[in-house]
């Protein structure tokens, strides 16, 4: 479900989808009682996708619509994302909904410490090893800059690592090839999964959004 327009279709369908997916319209289409579970993604659903992930914002208008959903009888709302639970809470506020971060590796009713797969010190060290190797390779690329590294590399609290190229589309092949090269030499493949997303590739714990929802 999209609370804000995000279609890439024709102008005619764009207009229709825009009208149907406006926050007030979406809420008005939902029954006034449950039982009902509403599951929302974050990037591209609660807010438009942005070039630099740190620029992502959830508008107060959308937060108000989520509050209206929460207030309905016997209706549960869950927010699930590749971002961490802490990030989600900072972006949407202290709402009484279920937050599931890192594709389901962490979650709970607003508690980022309630983990499906609790990473220990050893897991953090493995993530750090992958991150160090990737960053080292990135710095060897032609015209590397510190600003690029900050934008591209994201360490998810020792629970995962992600490489983004939305701000640098011309570097997509370099980033993907480097990620694959580091992964092939990574000695802990059995402990992690690789996931491709929209302008991002991630090293993640073997959990999924489906696991969290189940």
C-alpha positions as CSV (number, residue, x, y, z in Angstrom):
1,X,0.0,0.0,0.0
2,X,1.4,3.4,-0.9
3,X,0.3,6.4,1.1
4,X,1.8,8.8,-1.4
5,X,2.0,8.5,-5.2
6,X,5.0,6.6,-6.6
7,X,3.9,5.4,-10.0
8,X,6.0,5.4,-13.1
9,X,3.1,4.7,-15.4
10,X,1.5,6.8,-18.2
11,X,0.3,10.4,-17.3
12,X,-3.3,9.2,-17.3
13,X,-2.7,6.3,-14.9
14,X,-0.4,8.6,-12.9
15,X,-3.3,10.9,-12.3
16,X,-5.6,8.1,-11.3
17,X,-3.1,6.5,-9.0
18,X,-2.2,9.8,-7.5
19,X,-5.9,10.4,-6.7
20,X,-6.3,6.9,-5.3
21,X,-3.1,6.8,-3.3
22,X,-3.4,10.2,-1.5
23,X,-3.2,9.6,2.3
24,X,-6.8,10.7,3.0
25,X,-8.2,8.5,0.1
26,X,-6.3,5.4,1.3
27,X,-7.6,5.8,4.8
28,X,-11.2,6.4,3.7
29,X,-11.1,3.1,1.8
30,X,-10.2,1.1,4.9
31,X,-13.1,-0.4,7.0
32,X,-13.8,1.4,10.3
33,X,-13.2,-1.8,12.3
34,X,-11.1,-5.0,12.1
35,X,-9.8,-7.5,12.5
36,X,-7.3,-6.0,10.0
37,X,-3.5,-5.9,9.7
38,X,-1.9,-3.2,7.6
39,X,1.7,-3.7,6.6
40,X,3.7,-0.7,5.3
41,X,7.2,-0.4,3.8
42,X,9.2,2.8,4.4
43,X,11.2,4.1,1.4
44,X,9.0,4.7,-1.6
45,X,5.9,3.9,0.3
46,X,5.6,6.3,3.3
47,X,7.9,8.8,1.5
48,X,9.4,9.3,-2.0
49,X,12.7,7.7,-2.7
50,X,15.6,10.1,-2.6
51,X,19.1,10.3,-4.1
52,X,20.8,10.4,-0.7
53,X,19.2,8.1,1.9
54,X,19.9,10.5,4.7
55,X,17.5,13.0,3.1
56,X,14.5,10.7,3.5
57,X,11.7,12.3,5.5
58,X,8.2,11.1,6.4
59,X,5.9,14.0,6.2
60,X,3.7,15.0,9.2
61,X,0.7,14.5,7.0
62,X,1.6,10.8,6.5
63,X,2.3,10.3,10.2
64,X,-1.2,11.7,11.0
65,X,-2.7,9.2,8.6
66,X,-0.9,6.4,10.4
67,X,-2.3,7.6,13.7
68,X,-5.8,7.5,12.2
69,X,-5.2,3.9,11.2
70,X,-4.0,3.0,14.7
71,X,-7.1,4.6,16.2
72,X,-9.4,2.2,14.2
73,X,-11.0,-0.6,16.1
74,X,-9.1,-3.9,16.0
75,X,-6.6,-2.7,13.4
76,X,-2.9,-3.5,13.7
77,X,-0.2,-1.5,11.8
78,X,3.3,-2.8,11.1
79,X,6.2,-0.9,9.5
80,X,8.9,-3.1,7.9
81,X,12.0,-1.9,6.2
82,X,15.6,-2.5,5.3
83,X,16.4,0.4,7.6
84,X,17.0,-0.2,11.3
85,X,14.3,0.0,13.9
86,X,16.0,3.0,15.5
87,X,16.0,4.8,12.1
88,X,12.3,4.0,11.6
89,X,11.4,5.3,15.1
90,X,13.3,8.5,14.4
91,X,11.5,9.0,11.1
92,X,7.9,8.3,12.1
93,X,8.0,9.0,15.8
94,X,7.0,7.0,18.9
95,X,4.0,5.3,17.5
96,X,2.4,2.2,19.1
97,X,3.0,0.0,16.0
98,X,5.2,-3.0,15.3
99,X,8.6,-2.0,13.8
100,X,10.6,-4.5,11.9
101,X,14.1,-3.4,10.6
102,X,16.9,-4.8,8.6
103,X,14.5,-6.9,6.5
104,X,13.2,-8.6,9.6
105,X,16.4,-9.2,11.5
106,X,15.2,-7.0,14.3
107,X,11.7,-6.0,15.4
108,X,9.1,-5.6,18.1
109,X,6.7,-3.0,19.3
110,X,9.1,-0.1,19.1
111,X,12.0,-2.0,20.7
112,X,15.1,-2.2,18.5
113,X,16.6,-4.7,21.1
114,X,14.0,-7.3,20.4
115,X,15.8,-9.3,17.8
116,X,14.9,-12.3,15.7
117,X,18.6,-12.9,15.1
118,X,20.6,-11.3,17.8
119,X,24.1,-10.5,16.5
120,X,26.9,-11.2,19.0
121,X,30.4,-9.8,19.1
122,X,31.6,-12.4,16.5
123,X,28.9,-11.3,14.1
124,X,29.9,-7.7,14.4
125,X,33.5,-8.7,13.7
126,X,32.5,-10.5,10.5
127,X,30.5,-7.5,9.3
128,X,33.4,-5.2,10.1
129,X,35.7,-7.5,8.0
130,X,33.4,-7.3,5.0
131,X,33.1,-3.5,5.4
132,X,36.8,-3.0,5.7
133,X,37.5,-5.0,2.6
134,X,34.8,-3.2,0.6
135,X,35.9,0.2,1.7
136,X,39.5,-0.6,0.9
137,X,38.5,-1.6,-2.6
138,X,36.4,1.5,-3.0
139,X,39.3,3.7,-2.1
140,X,41.4,2.1,-4.9
141,X,38.8,3.2,-7.5
142,X,39.7,6.1,-9.8
143,X,38.5,9.5,-8.5
144,X,37.5,8.1,-5.1
145,X,36.4,10.7,-2.5
146,X,35.5,10.6,1.1
147,X,32.1,12.0,0.3
148,X,31.4,9.1,-2.0
149,X,32.4,6.6,0.6
150,X,30.1,8.1,3.2
151,X,27.2,8.1,0.8
152,X,27.8,4.6,-0.6
153,X,28.8,2.6,2.5
154,X,26.3,2.0,5.3
155,X,27.1,-0.2,8.3
156,X,23.9,-1.3,10.1
157,X,25.0,-1.3,13.7
158,X,27.1,-4.4,13.2
159,X,24.1,-6.4,11.9
160,X,24.6,-5.8,8.2
161,X,26.4,-3.8,5.5
162,X,24.9,-2.0,2.5
163,X,26.4,-0.3,-0.6
164,X,24.2,2.4,-2.2
165,X,24.7,4.0,-5.6
166,X,21.5,6.2,-6.0
167,X,23.6,9.3,-5.6
168,X,26.3,7.9,-8.0
169,X,24.5,6.0,-10.8
170,X,27.6,6.0,-12.9
171,X,29.3,3.9,-10.3
172,X,26.7,1.1,-10.2
173,X,28.8,-1.5,-12.1
174,X,31.9,-0.6,-10.0
175,X,30.0,-1.0,-6.8
176,X,28.3,-4.3,-7.7
177,X,31.5,-5.8,-9.1
178,X,33.5,-4.8,-6.0
179,X,30.8,-6.1,-3.7
180,X,30.8,-9.5,-5.6
181,X,34.6,-9.6,-5.4
182,X,34.6,-9.0,-1.6
183,X,31.8,-11.6,-1.2
184,X,33.6,-14.3,-3.1
185,X,36.7,-13.9,-0.9
186,X,34.6,-13.6,2.3
187,X,35.2,-16.5,4.7
188,X,31.8,-16.4,6.4
189,X,29.4,-16.8,3.6
190,X,27.4,-19.4,5.5
191,X,26.3,-16.9,8.1
192,X,24.9,-14.2,5.7
193,X,22.8,-13.6,2.7
194,X,23.2,-11.1,-0.2
195,X,20.2,-9.1,-1.2
196,X,19.8,-6.8,-4.2
197,X,17.5,-3.8,-3.9
198,X,16.7,-0.6,-5.8
199,X,20.2,1.0,-6.2
200,X,21.5,-1.0,-3.3
201,X,23.2,-4.3,-2.5
202,X,23.4,-5.6,1.0
203,X,25.1,-8.2,3.2
204,X,22.5,-9.3,5.7
205,X,21.6,-11.8,8.3
206,X,19.6,-14.7,7.0
207,X,16.2,-13.2,7.8
208,X,13.5,-11.8,5.6
209,X,10.5,-9.6,5.7
210,X,8.4,-12.7,5.3
211,X,9.9,-14.2,8.5
212,X,9.1,-11.0,10.4
213,X,5.5,-10.9,9.2
214,X,5.0,-14.6,10.0
